[in-house]
Amino acid sequence: MEKRNEILELSIQFALDIIEFTEILESKRKFVIANQLLKSGTSVGANIFESQSAESRADFIHKLKIADKEAKETEYWLLLCEKSSGYPFNEDLKIKLLSIQKLLSKIISTSKINK
């Protein structure tokens, strides 16, 4: 039986949710923010996915750190949506992103300790 990979599952679902949300932004003609959010929001999962084939522990940690930076950028774009009048906002995305960020932080710190 294959072990469940929670961070990977969460990041894939988050990317799918980001795609849906950016479609809403685009329908409201908010193209610049939609594009930035689509890039950073889907990159989180892409880097986590790529980390699963890391060549070393250092490579694994590096890829997860990139995912964490992309998550931080995504947090910024979501914050702009939240604070800007005329922009839709999705609180659920913010909550899901926070869960991913906490897990990433935990995995990175544990991986560093277990070198």
Biopython code that builds the backbone (N, CA, C, O; Angstrom):
import numpy as np
from Bio.PDB.StructureBuilder import StructureBuilder

atoms = [
    (1, "MET", "N", (0.842, -1.193, 0.000)),
    (1, "MET", "CA", (0.000, 0.000, 0.000)),
    (1, "MET", "C", (0.885, 1.254, 0.000)),
    (1, "MET", "O", (1.809, 1.372, 0.805)),
    (2, "GLU", "N", (0.592, 2.175, -0.903)),
    (2, "GLU", "CA", (1.396, 3.385, -1.035)),
    (2, "GLU", "C", (1.093, 4.359, 0.099)),
    (2, "GLU", "O", (-0.064, 4.588, 0.449)),
    (3, "LYS", "N", (2.159, 4.926, 0.665)),
    (3, "LYS", "CA", (2.027, 5.882, 1.752)),
    (3, "LYS", "C", (1.450, 7.202, 1.225)),
    (3, "LYS", "O", (1.843, 7.671, 0.157)),
    (4, "ARG", "N", (0.541, 7.784, 1.960)),
    (4, "ARG", "CA", (-0.095, 9.047, 1.585)),
    (4, "ARG", "C", (0.913, 10.187, 1.716)),
    (4, "ARG", "O", (1.617, 10.289, 2.721)),
    (5, "ASN", "N", (0.976, 11.034, 0.705)),
    (5, "ASN", "CA", (1.876, 12.181, 0.705)),
    (5, "ASN", "C", (1.029, 13.445, 0.844)),
    (5, "ASN", "O", (0.586, 14.029, -0.145)),
    (6, "GLU", "N", (0.817, 13.848, 2.088)),
    (6, "GLU", "CA", (-0.110, 14.937, 2.392)),
    (6, "GLU", "C", (0.271, 16.259, 1.714)),
    (6, "GLU", "O", (-0.586, 16.931, 1.142)),
    (7, "ILE", "N", (1.547, 16.630, 1.777)),
    (7, "ILE", "CA", (1.970, 17.908, 1.195)),
    (7, "ILE", "C", (1.748, 17.924, -0.316)),
    (7, "ILE", "O", (1.352, 18.942, -0.884)),
    (8, "LEU", "N", (2.003, 16.803, -0.950)),
    (8, "LEU", "CA", (1.805, 16.710, -2.397)),
    (8, "LEU", "C", (0.317, 16.808, -2.737)),
    (8, "LEU", "O", (-0.068, 17.537, -3.652)),
    (9, "GLU", "N", (-0.508, 16.080, -2.007)),
    (9, "GLU", "CA", (-1.959, 16.122, -2.237)),
    (9, "GLU", "C", (-2.512, 17.532, -2.029)),
    (9, "GLU", "O", (-3.291, 18.028, -2.843)),
    (10, "LEU", "N", (-2.103, 18.173, -0.932)),
    (10, "LEU", "CA", (-2.585, 19.528, -0.643)),
    (10, "LEU", "C", (-2.154, 20.522, -1.714)),
    (10, "LEU", "O", (-2.931, 21.386, -2.122)),
    (11, "SER", "N", (-0.913, 20.394, -2.163)),
    (11, "SER", "CA", (-0.410, 21.357, -3.151)),
    (11, "SER", "C", (-1.056, 21.172, -4.522)),
    (11, "SER", "O", (-1.265, 22.146, -5.245)),
    (12, "ILE", "N", (-1.369, 19.944, -4.879)),
    (12, "ILE", "CA", (-2.058, 19.703, -6.154)),
    (12, "ILE", "C", (-3.475, 20.270, -6.101)),
    (12, "ILE", "O", (-3.922, 20.928, -7.040)),
    (13, "GLN", "N", (-4.177, 20.010, -4.995)),
    (13, "GLN", "CA", (-5.530, 20.547, -4.862)),
    (13, "GLN", "C", (-5.502, 22.074, -4.831)),
    (13, "GLN", "O", (-6.369, 22.732, -5.405)),
    (14, "PHE", "N", (-4.498, 22.627, -4.156)),
    (14, "PHE", "CA", (-4.352, 24.081, -4.100)),
    (14, "PHE", "C", (-4.149, 24.660, -5.503)),
    (14, "PHE", "O", (-4.748, 25.677, -5.851)),
    (15, "ALA", "N", (-3.313, 24.017, -6.297)),
    (15, "ALA", "CA", (-3.071, 24.475, -7.675)),
    (15, "ALA", "C", (-4.366, 24.460, -8.485)),
    (15, "ALA", "O", (-4.640, 25.390, -9.244)),
    (16, "LEU", "N", (-5.150, 23.414, -8.323)),
    (16, "LEU", "CA", (-6.436, 23.334, -9.032)),
    (16, "LEU", "C", (-7.374, 24.452, -8.582)),
    (16, "LEU", "O", (-8.076, 25.051, -9.397)),
    (17, "ASP", "N", (-7.378, 24.725, -7.275)),
    (17, "ASP", "CA", (-8.206, 25.814, -6.740)),
    (17, "ASP", "C", (-7.726, 27.178, -7.249)),
    (17, "ASP", "O", (-8.535, 28.059, -7.538)),
    (18, "ILE", "N", (-6.422, 27.340, -7.354)),
    (18, "ILE", "CA", (-5.846, 28.589, -7.884)),
    (18, "ILE", "C", (-6.272, 28.786, -9.337)),
    (18, "ILE", "O", (-6.617, 29.896, -9.742)),
    (19, "ILE", "N", (-6.248, 27.718, -10.112)),
    (19, "ILE", "CA", (-6.674, 27.802, -11.514)),
    (19, "ILE", "C", (-8.116, 28.302, -11.593)),
    (19, "ILE", "O", (-8.427, 29.186, -12.391)),
    (20, "GLU", "N", (-8.988, 27.737, -10.769)),
    (20, "GLU", "CA", (-10.398, 28.172, -10.752)),
    (20, "GLU", "C", (-10.518, 29.643, -10.353)),
    (20, "GLU", "O", (-11.257, 30.407, -10.973)),
    (21, "PHE", "N", (-9.776, 30.028, -9.304)),
    (21, "PHE", "CA", (-9.859, 31.409, -8.824)),
    (21, "PHE", "C", (-9.332, 32.394, -9.869)),
    (21, "PHE", "O", (-9.904, 33.470, -10.048)),
    (22, "THR", "N", (-8.256, 32.037, -10.551)),
    (22, "THR", "CA", (-7.722, 32.950, -11.573)),
    (22, "THR", "C", (-8.680, 33.087, -12.752)),
    (22, "THR", "O", (-8.702, 34.122, -13.418)),
    (23, "GLU", "N", (-9.461, 32.058, -13.008)),
    (23, "GLU", "CA", (-10.492, 32.181, -14.048)),
    (23, "GLU", "C", (-11.538, 33.219, -13.644)),
    (23, "GLU", "O", (-12.041, 33.962, -14.487)),
    (24, "ILE", "N", (-11.861, 33.266, -12.360)),
    (24, "ILE", "CA", (-12.792, 34.283, -11.853)),
    (24, "ILE", "C", (-12.175, 35.672, -12.014)),
    (24, "ILE", "O", (-12.833, 36.608, -12.468)),
    (25, "LEU", "N", (-10.895, 35.790, -11.634)),
    (25, "LEU", "CA", (-10.206, 37.077, -11.805)),
    (25, "LEU", "C", (-10.204, 37.516, -13.268)),
    (25, "LEU", "O", (-10.464, 38.679, -13.576)),
    (26, "GLU", "N", (-9.912, 36.581, -14.160)),
    (26, "GLU", "CA", (-9.888, 36.910, -15.591)),
    (26, "GLU", "C", (-11.262, 37.329, -16.095)),
    (26, "GLU", "O", (-11.371, 38.221, -16.936)),
    (27, "SER", "N", (-12.312, 36.688, -15.585)),
    (27, "SER", "CA", (-13.666, 37.060, -16.011)),
    (27, "SER", "C", (-14.014, 38.482, -15.573)),
    (27, "SER", "O", (-14.888, 39.125, -16.155)),
    (28, "LYS", "N", (-13.321, 38.963, -14.544)),
    (28, "LYS", "CA", (-13.507, 40.339, -14.076)),
    (28, "LYS", "C", (-12.431, 41.268, -14.640)),
    (28, "LYS", "O", (-12.281, 42.408, -14.198)),
    (29, "ARG", "N", (-11.689, 40.759, -15.621)),
    (29, "ARG", "CA", (-10.667, 41.508, -16.349)),
    (29, "ARG", "C", (-9.496, 41.938, -15.463)),
    (29, "ARG", "O", (-8.897, 42.991, -15.686)),
    (30, "LYS", "N", (-9.179, 41.133, -14.475)),
    (30, "LYS", "CA", (-8.039, 41.383, -13.577)),
    (30, "LYS", "C", (-6.876, 40.501, -14.038)),
    (30, "LYS", "O", (-6.414, 39.628, -13.303)),
    (31, "PHE", "N", (-6.418, 40.744, -15.252)),
    (31, "PHE", "CA", (-5.476, 39.849, -15.928)),
    (31, "PHE", "C", (-4.084, 39.809, -15.298)),
    (31, "PHE", "O", (-3.489, 38.736, -15.199)),
    (32, "VAL", "N", (-3.561, 40.941, -14.877)),
    (32, "VAL", "CA", (-2.193, 40.977, -14.348)),
    (32, "VAL", "C", (-2.099, 40.159, -13.063)),
    (32, "VAL", "O", (-1.226, 39.300, -12.933)),
    (33, "ILE", "N", (-2.986, 40.420, -12.127)),
    (33, "ILE", "CA", (-2.980, 39.676, -10.858)),
    (33, "ILE", "C", (-3.284, 38.207, -11.119)),
    (33, "ILE", "O", (-2.662, 37.330, -10.519)),
    (34, "ALA", "N", (-4.230, 37.931, -12.004)),
    (34, "ALA", "CA", (-4.574, 36.536, -12.327)),
    (34, "ALA", "C", (-3.353, 35.790, -12.842)),
    (34, "ALA", "O", (-3.097, 34.657, -12.435)),
    (35, "ASN", "N", (-2.604, 36.416, -13.730)),
    (35, "ASN", "CA", (-1.426, 35.777, -14.310)),
    (35, "ASN", "C", (-0.347, 35.521, -13.251)),
    (35, "ASN", "O", (0.233, 34.437, -13.199)),
    (36, "GLN", "N", (-0.085, 36.516, -12.419)),
    (36, "GLN", "CA", (0.930, 36.366, -11.367)),
    (36, "GLN", "C", (0.525, 35.278, -10.368)),
    (36, "GLN", "O", (1.346, 34.455, -9.962)),
    (37, "LEU", "N", (-0.733, 35.291, -9.986)),
    (37, "LEU", "CA", (-1.247, 34.307, -9.031)),
    (37, "LEU", "C", (-1.226, 32.903, -9.618)),
    (37, "LEU", "O", (-0.911, 31.939, -8.921)),
    (38, "LEU", "N", (-1.557, 32.790, -10.886)),
    (38, "LEU", "CA", (-1.528, 31.486, -11.554)),
    (38, "LEU", "C", (-0.105, 30.927, -11.578)),
    (38, "LEU", "O", (0.109, 29.745, -11.310)),
    (39, "LYS", "N", (0.853, 31.776, -11.898)),
    (39, "LYS", "CA", (2.256, 31.333, -11.967)),
    (39, "LYS", "C", (2.770, 30.883, -10.602)),
    (39, "LYS", "O", (3.282, 29.772, -10.462)),
    (40, "SER", "N", (2.634, 31.743, -9.600)),
    (40, "SER", "CA", (3.197, 31.410, -8.287)),
    (40, "SER", "C", (2.395, 30.315, -7.589)),
    (40, "SER", "O", (2.972, 29.433, -6.953)),
    (41, "GLY", "N", (1.077, 30.365, -7.704)),
    (41, "GLY", "CA", (0.227, 29.388, -7.018)),
    (41, "GLY", "C", (0.381, 27.969, -7.528)),
    (41, "GLY", "O", (0.302, 27.016, -6.754)),
    (42, "THR", "N", (0.603, 27.823, -8.829)),
    (42, "THR", "CA", (0.800, 26.472, -9.373)),
    (42, "THR", "C", (2.255, 26.033, -9.232)),
    (42, "THR", "O", (2.546, 24.837, -9.229)),
    (43, "SER", "N", (3.158, 26.986, -9.117)),
    (43, "SER", "CA", (4.577, 26.664, -8.946)),
    (43, "SER", "C", (4.856, 26.016, -7.592)),
    (43, "SER", "O", (5.793, 25.227, -7.467)),
    (44, "VAL", "N", (4.063, 26.335, -6.593)),
    (44, "VAL", "CA", (4.219, 25.708, -5.276)),
    (44, "VAL", "C", (4.161, 24.191, -5.436)),
    (44, "VAL", "O", (5.077, 23.478, -5.028)),
    (45, "GLY", "N", (3.088, 23.715, -6.027)),
    (45, "GLY", "CA", (2.913, 22.276, -6.223)),
    (45, "GLY", "C", (3.920, 21.676, -7.179)),
    (45, "GLY", "O", (4.362, 20.543, -6.990)),
    (46, "ALA", "N", (4.287, 22.430, -8.211)),
    (46, "ALA", "CA", (5.262, 21.922, -9.183)),
    (46, "ALA", "C", (6.604, 21.654, -8.512)),
    (46, "ALA", "O", (7.247, 20.643, -8.793)),
    (47, "ASN", "N", (7.025, 22.546, -7.634)),
    (47, "ASN", "CA", (8.296, 22.359, -6.937)),
    (47, "ASN", "C", (8.225, 21.248, -5.895)),
    (47, "ASN", "O", (9.196, 20.518, -5.699)),
    (48, "ILE", "N", (7.093, 21.119, -5.234)),
    (48, "ILE", "CA", (6.912, 20.008, -4.294)),
    (48, "ILE", "C", (6.925, 18.692, -5.062)),
    (48, "ILE", "O", (7.550, 17.724, -4.631)),
    (49, "PHE", "N", (6.242, 18.657, -6.188)),
    (49, "PHE", "CA", (6.211, 17.461, -7.037)),
    (49, "PHE", "C", (7.626, 17.103, -7.493)),
    (49, "PHE", "O", (8.030, 15.942, -7.446)),
    (50, "GLU", "N", (8.365, 18.112, -7.931)),
    (50, "GLU", "CA", (9.733, 17.888, -8.395)),
    (50, "GLU", "C", (10.641, 17.403, -7.263)),
    (50, "GLU", "O", (11.562, 16.623, -7.501)),
    (51, "SER", "N", (10.387, 17.859, -6.040)),
    (51, "SER", "CA", (11.217, 17.445, -4.898)),
    (51, "SER", "C", (11.133, 15.945, -4.643)),
    (51, "SER", "O", (12.026, 15.364, -4.026)),
    (52, "GLN", "N", (10.063, 15.324, -5.115)),
    (52, "GLN", "CA", (9.885, 13.886, -4.905)),
    (52, "GLN", "C", (10.907, 13.069, -5.691)),
    (52, "GLN", "O", (11.096, 11.884, -5.417)),
    (53, "SER", "N", (11.563, 13.690, -6.659)),
    (53, "SER", "CA", (12.600, 13.025, -7.458)),
    (53, "SER", "C", (13.966, 13.664, -7.223)),
    (53, "SER", "O", (14.840, 13.608, -8.088)),
    (54, "ALA", "N", (14.145, 14.262, -6.070)),
    (54, "ALA", "CA", (15.406, 14.934, -5.761)),
    (54, "ALA", "C", (16.567, 13.946, -5.797)),
    (54, "ALA", "O", (16.423, 12.771, -5.458)),
    (55, "GLU", "N", (17.714, 14.456, -6.215)),
    (55, "GLU", "CA", (18.909, 13.625, -6.334)),
    (55, "GLU", "C", (19.629, 13.443, -5.001)),
    (55, "GLU", "O", (20.436, 12.526, -4.851)),
    (56, "SER", "N", (19.340, 14.310, -4.039)),
    (56, "SER", "CA", (19.988, 14.234, -2.728)),
    (56, "SER", "C", (19.094, 14.933, -1.702)),
    (56, "SER", "O", (18.105, 15.575, -2.057)),
    (57, "ARG", "N", (19.457, 14.796, -0.433)),
    (57, "ARG", "CA", (18.702, 15.490, 0.616)),
    (57, "ARG", "C", (18.821, 17.009, 0.424)),
    (57, "ARG", "O", (17.849, 17.741, 0.610)),
    (58, "ALA", "N", (20.013, 17.472, 0.053)),
    (58, "ALA", "CA", (20.215, 18.910, -0.184)),
    (58, "ALA", "C", (19.337, 19.401, -1.338)),
    (58, "ALA", "O", (18.763, 20.487, -1.262)),
    (59, "ASP", "N", (19.232, 18.614, -2.393)),
    (59, "ASP", "CA", (18.389, 18.956, -3.540)),
    (59, "ASP", "C", (16.918, 18.980, -3.122)),
    (59, "ASP", "O", (16.165, 19.862, -3.534)),
    (60, "PHE", "N", (16.513, 18.007, -2.303)),
    (60, "PHE", "CA", (15.149, 17.924, -1.779)),
    (60, "PHE", "C", (14.814, 19.194, -0.994)),
    (60, "PHE", "O", (13.774, 19.814, -1.217)),
    (61, "ILE", "N", (15.702, 19.572, -0.077)),
    (61, "ILE", "CA", (15.489, 20.767, 0.741)),
    (61, "ILE", "C", (15.437, 22.015, -0.144)),
    (61, "ILE", "O", (14.588, 22.885, 0.051)),
    (62, "HIS", "N", (16.339, 22.098, -1.108)),
    (62, "HIS", "CA", (16.382, 23.248, -2.019)),
    (62, "HIS", "C", (15.061, 23.415, -2.780)),
    (62, "HIS", "O", (14.539, 24.525, -2.886)),
    (63, "LYS", "N", (14.535, 22.328, -3.300)),
    (63, "LYS", "CA", (13.279, 22.394, -4.058)),
    (63, "LYS", "C", (12.112, 22.807, -3.152)),
    (63, "LYS", "O", (11.228, 23.556, -3.568)),
    (64, "LEU", "N", (12.120, 22.310, -1.916)),
    (64, "LEU", "CA", (11.062, 22.695, -0.982)),
    (64, "LEU", "C", (11.197, 24.161, -0.568)),
    (64, "LEU", "O", (10.192, 24.832, -0.332)),
    (65, "LYS", "N", (12.416, 24.656, -0.479)),
    (65, "LYS", "CA", (12.611, 26.082, -0.176)),
    (65, "LYS", "C", (12.090, 26.954, -1.319)),
    (65, "LYS", "O", (11.522, 28.021, -1.085)),
    (66, "ILE", "N", (12.284, 26.496, -2.541)),
    (66, "ILE", "CA", (11.727, 27.227, -3.692)),
    (66, "ILE", "C", (10.199, 27.217, -3.609)),
    (66, "ILE", "O", (9.559, 28.243, -3.842)),
    (67, "ALA", "N", (9.618, 26.069, -3.278)),
    (67, "ALA", "CA", (8.161, 25.973, -3.119)),
    (67, "ALA", "C", (7.681, 26.936, -2.038)),
    (67, "ALA", "O", (6.639, 27.575, -2.188)),
    (68, "ASP", "N", (8.443, 27.040, -0.948)),
    (68, "ASP", "CA", (8.093, 27.938, 0.146)),
    (68, "ASP", "C", (8.139, 29.402, -0.306)),
    (68, "ASP", "O", (7.275, 30.194, 0.070)),
    (69, "LYS", "N", (9.135, 29.758, -1.105)),
    (69, "LYS", "CA", (9.222, 31.124, -1.642)),
    (69, "LYS", "C", (8.050, 31.417, -2.579)),
    (69, "LYS", "O", (7.493, 32.515, -2.558)),
    (70, "GLU", "N", (7.683, 30.446, -3.390)),
    (70, "GLU", "CA", (6.531, 30.618, -4.290)),
    (70, "GLU", "C", (5.242, 30.758, -3.480)),
    (70, "GLU", "O", (4.344, 31.510, -3.857)),
    (71, "ALA", "N", (5.159, 30.035, -2.370)),
    (71, "ALA", "CA", (3.990, 30.145, -1.490)),
    (71, "ALA", "C", (3.915, 31.551, -0.897)),
    (71, "ALA", "O", (2.834, 32.127, -0.774)),
    (72, "LYS", "N", (5.070, 32.093, -0.533)),
    (72, "LYS", "CA", (5.106, 33.451, 0.021)),
    (72, "LYS", "C", (4.664, 34.471, -1.031)),
    (72, "LYS", "O", (3.931, 35.409, -0.721)),
    (73, "GLU", "N", (5.109, 34.285, -2.263)),
    (73, "GLU", "CA", (4.670, 35.181, -3.337)),
    (73, "GLU", "C", (3.161, 35.057, -3.559)),
    (73, "GLU", "O", (2.475, 36.060, -3.758)),
    (74, "THR", "N", (2.655, 33.839, -3.522)),
    (74, "THR", "CA", (1.219, 33.603, -3.688)),
    (74, "THR", "C", (0.440, 34.294, -2.578)),
    (74, "THR", "O", (-0.620, 34.874, -2.814)),
    (75, "GLU", "N", (0.979, 34.225, -1.366)),
    (75, "GLU", "CA", (0.357, 34.903, -0.226)),
    (75, "GLU", "C", (0.241, 36.408, -0.502)),
    (75, "GLU", "O", (-0.770, 37.028, -0.171)),
    (76, "TYR", "N", (1.267, 36.982, -1.103)),
    (76, "TYR", "CA", (1.268, 38.406, -1.447)),
    (76, "TYR", "C", (0.137, 38.739, -2.427)),
    (76, "TYR", "O", (-0.613, 39.690, -2.208)),
    (77, "TRP", "N", (0.015, 37.962, -3.504)),
    (77, "TRP", "CA", (-1.020, 38.240, -4.509)),
    (77, "TRP", "C", (-2.412, 38.062, -3.915)),
    (77, "TRP", "O", (-3.322, 38.827, -4.233)),
    (78, "LEU", "N", (-2.585, 37.059, -3.055)),
    (78, "LEU", "CA", (-3.883, 36.872, -2.395)),
    (78, "LEU", "C", (-4.185, 38.047, -1.460)),
    (78, "LEU", "O", (-5.328, 38.491, -1.355)),
    (79, "LEU", "N", (-3.151, 38.538, -0.791)),
    (79, "LEU", "CA", (-3.320, 39.696, 0.089)),
    (79, "LEU", "C", (-3.769, 40.925, -0.704)),
    (79, "LEU", "O", (-4.629, 41.680, -0.251)),
    (80, "LEU", "N", (-3.189, 41.119, -1.880)),
    (80, "LEU", "CA", (-3.621, 42.235, -2.729)),
    (80, "LEU", "C", (-5.092, 42.095, -3.117)),
    (80, "LEU", "O", (-5.833, 43.077, -3.123)),
    (81, "CYS", "N", (-5.509, 40.876, -3.439)),
    (81, "CYS", "CA", (-6.928, 40.650, -3.772)),
    (81, "CYS", "C", (-7.811, 40.963, -2.573)),
    (81, "CYS", "O", (-8.880, 41.558, -2.708)),
    (82, "GLU", "N", (-7.349, 40.555, -1.402)),
    (82, "GLU", "CA", (-8.122, 40.772, -0.177)),
    (82, "GLU", "C", (-8.250, 42.264, 0.141)),
    (82, "GLU", "O", (-9.312, 42.717, 0.569)),
    (83, "LYS", "N", (-7.192, 43.012, -0.062)),
    (83, "LYS", "CA", (-7.162, 44.426, 0.337)),
    (83, "LYS", "C", (-7.674, 45.384, -0.740)),
    (83, "LYS", "O", (-8.006, 46.530, -0.436)),
    (84, "SER", "N", (-7.740, 44.934, -1.983)),
    (84, "SER", "CA", (-8.136, 45.811, -3.087)),
    (84, "SER", "C", (-9.637, 45.768, -3.312)),
    (84, "SER", "O", (-10.236, 44.698, -3.420)),
    (85, "SER", "N", (-10.235, 46.952, -3.381)),
    (85, "SER", "CA", (-11.662, 46.984, -3.691)),
    (85, "SER", "C", (-11.832, 46.628, -5.168)),
    (85, "SER", "O", (-11.007, 46.998, -6.004)),
    (86, "GLY", "N", (-12.874, 45.931, -5.468)),
    (86, "GLY", "CA", (-13.131, 45.540, -6.849)),
    (86, "GLY", "C", (-12.505, 44.215, -7.245)),
    (86, "GLY", "O", (-12.685, 43.747, -8.369)),
    (87, "TYR", "N", (-11.770, 43.611, -6.318)),
    (87, "TYR", "CA", (-11.169, 42.300, -6.587)),
    (87, "TYR", "C", (-11.877, 41.242, -5.756)),
    (87, "TYR", "O", (-12.173, 41.461, -4.581)),
    (88, "PRO", "N", (-12.150, 40.091, -6.368)),
    (88, "PRO", "CA", (-12.718, 39.003, -5.576)),
    (88, "PRO", "C", (-11.641, 38.446, -4.641)),
    (88, "PRO", "O", (-10.447, 38.587, -4.904)),
    (89, "PHE", "N", (-12.068, 37.822, -3.565)),
    (89, "PHE", "CA", (-11.133, 37.204, -2.623)),
    (89, "PHE", "C", (-11.695, 35.858, -2.195)),
    (89, "PHE", "O", (-12.909, 35.691, -2.079)),
    (90, "ASN", "N", (-10.816, 34.909, -1.964)),
    (90, "ASN", "CA", (-11.213, 33.566, -1.558)),
    (90, "ASN", "C", (-10.477, 33.214, -0.271)),
    (90, "ASN", "O", (-9.299, 32.858, -0.305)),
    (91, "GLU", "N", (-11.159, 33.310, 0.848)),
    (91, "GLU", "CA", (-10.580, 33.025, 2.169)),
    (91, "GLU", "C", (-10.081, 31.589, 2.265)),
    (91, "GLU", "O", (-9.077, 31.319, 2.925)),
    (92, "ASP", "N", (-10.778, 30.675, 1.611)),
    (92, "ASP", "CA", (-10.393, 29.262, 1.640)),
    (92, "ASP", "C", (-8.991, 29.054, 1.053)),
    (92, "ASP", "O", (-8.226, 28.226, 1.548)),
    (93, "LEU", "N", (-8.661, 29.799, 0.012)),
    (93, "LEU", "CA", (-7.318, 29.705, -0.582)),
    (93, "LEU", "C", (-6.255, 30.134, 0.423)),
    (93, "LEU", "O", (-5.197, 29.513, 0.521)),
    (94, "LYS", "N", (-6.537, 31.185, 1.158)),
    (94, "LYS", "CA", (-5.601, 31.689, 2.163)),
    (94, "LYS", "C", (-5.365, 30.636, 3.251)),
    (94, "LYS", "O", (-4.233, 30.429, 3.687)),
    (95, "ILE", "N", (-6.432, 29.981, 3.681)),
    (95, "ILE", "CA", (-6.343, 28.945, 4.716)),
    (95, "ILE", "C", (-5.554, 27.739, 4.200)),
    (95, "ILE", "O", (-4.694, 27.207, 4.901)),
    (96, "LYS", "N", (-5.852, 27.315, 2.977)),
    (96, "LYS", "CA", (-5.129, 26.175, 2.386)),
    (96, "LYS", "C", (-3.649, 26.489, 2.215)),
    (96, "LYS", "O", (-2.793, 25.639, 2.462)),
    (97, "LEU", "N", (-3.352, 27.710, 1.792)),
    (97, "LEU", "CA", (-1.960, 28.113, 1.608)),
    (97, "LEU", "C", (-1.218, 28.094, 2.940)),
    (97, "LEU", "O", (-0.072, 27.647, 3.001)),
    (98, "LEU", "N", (-1.846, 28.566, 3.989)),
    (98, "LEU", "CA", (-1.224, 28.562, 5.312)),
    (98, "LEU", "C", (-0.901, 27.134, 5.756)),
    (98, "LEU", "O", (0.160, 26.886, 6.329)),
    (99, "SER", "N", (-1.804, 26.208, 5.495)),
    (99, "SER", "CA", (-1.558, 24.796, 5.827)),
    (99, "SER", "C", (-0.345, 24.259, 5.076)),
    (99, "SER", "O", (0.485, 23.551, 5.646)),
    (100, "ILE", "N", (-0.248, 24.599, 3.802)),
    (100, "ILE", "CA", (0.887, 24.160, 2.984)),
    (100, "ILE", "C", (2.177, 24.778, 3.516)),
    (100, "ILE", "O", (3.193, 24.091, 3.625)),
    (101, "GLN", "N", (2.145, 26.060, 3.845)),
    (101, "GLN", "CA", (3.337, 26.740, 4.349)),
    (101, "GLN", "C", (3.813, 26.125, 5.665)),
    (101, "GLN", "O", (5.015, 25.950, 5.866)),
    (102, "LYS", "N", (2.892, 25.799, 6.549)),
    (102, "LYS", "CA", (3.259, 25.169, 7.823)),
    (102, "LYS", "C", (3.897, 23.804, 7.597)),
    (102, "LYS", "O", (4.908, 23.472, 8.216)),
    (103, "LEU", "N", (3.301, 23.017, 6.705)),
    (103, "LEU", "CA", (3.868, 21.701, 6.401)),
    (103, "LEU", "C", (5.242, 21.816, 5.756)),
    (103, "LEU", "O", (6.159, 21.075, 6.110)),
    (104, "LEU", "N", (5.388, 22.734, 4.819)),
    (104, "LEU", "CA", (6.687, 22.948, 4.178)),
    (104, "LEU", "C", (7.749, 23.296, 5.215)),
    (104, "LEU", "O", (8.849, 22.744, 5.196)),
    (105, "SER", "N", (7.421, 24.200, 6.104)),
    (105, "SER", "CA", (8.360, 24.620, 7.138)),
    (105, "SER", "C", (8.781, 23.439, 8.012)),
    (105, "SER", "O", (9.957, 23.274, 8.335)),
    (106, "LYS", "N", (7.809, 22.633, 8.381)),
    (106, "LYS", "CA", (8.073, 21.459, 9.220)),
    (106, "LYS", "C", (8.959, 20.449, 8.483)),
    (106, "LYS", "O", (9.916, 19.929, 9.056)),
    (107, "ILE", "N", (8.644, 20.175, 7.230)),
    (107, "ILE", "CA", (9.415, 19.206, 6.440)),
    (107, "ILE", "C", (10.844, 19.706, 6.224)),
    (107, "ILE", "O", (11.796, 18.934, 6.342)),
    (108, "ILE", "N", (10.994, 20.983, 5.912)),
    (108, "ILE", "CA", (12.326, 21.551, 5.680)),
    (108, "ILE", "C", (13.170, 21.467, 6.951)),
    (108, "ILE", "O", (14.319, 21.027, 6.911)),
    (109, "SER", "N", (12.595, 21.889, 8.077)),
    (109, "SER", "CA", (13.375, 21.865, 9.320)),
    (109, "SER", "C", (13.706, 20.438, 9.749)),
    (109, "SER", "O", (14.810, 20.186, 10.233)),
    (110, "THR", "N", (12.784, 19.511, 9.586)),
    (110, "THR", "CA", (13.041, 18.107, 9.923)),
    (110, "THR", "C", (14.109, 17.520, 9.009)),
    (110, "THR", "O", (14.972, 16.768, 9.463)),
    (111, "SER", "N", (14.054, 17.856, 7.740)),
    (111, "SER", "CA", (15.039, 17.347, 6.778)),
    (111, "SER", "C", (16.435, 17.872, 7.082)),
    (111, "SER", "O", (17.422, 17.160, 6.894)),
    (112, "LYS", "N", (16.525, 19.113, 7.549)),
    (112, "LYS", "CA", (17.823, 19.686, 7.909)),
    (112, "LYS", "C", (18.407, 18.986, 9.138)),
    (112, "LYS", "O", (19.610, 18.731, 9.200)),
    (113, "ILE", "N", (17.558, 18.680, 10.104)),
    (113, "ILE", "CA", (17.995, 18.016, 11.338)),
    (113, "ILE", "C", (18.487, 16.604, 11.049)),
    (113, "ILE", "O", (19.478, 16.153, 11.623)),
    (114, "ASN", "N", (17.793, 15.915, 10.162)),
    (114, "ASN", "CA", (18.094, 14.509, 9.871)),
    (114, "ASN", "C", (19.169, 14.319, 8.811)),
    (114, "ASN", "O", (19.232, 13.260, 8.186)),
    (115, "LYS", "N", (20.006, 15.310, 8.597)),
    (115, "LYS", "CA", (21.081, 15.188, 7.596)),
    (115, "LYS", "C", (21.947, 14.083, 7.967)),
    (115, "LYS", "O", (22.918, 13.797, 7.267)),
]
sb = StructureBuilder()
sb.init_structure("model")
sb.init_model(0)
sb.init_chain("A")
sb.init_seg("    ")
for serial, (resi, resn, name, xyz) in enumerate(atoms, 1):
    if name == "N":
        sb.init_residue(resn, " ", resi, " ")
    sb.init_atom(name, np.array(xyz, "f"), 0.0, 1.0, " ", f" {name:<3s}", serial, name[0])
structure = sb.get_structure()
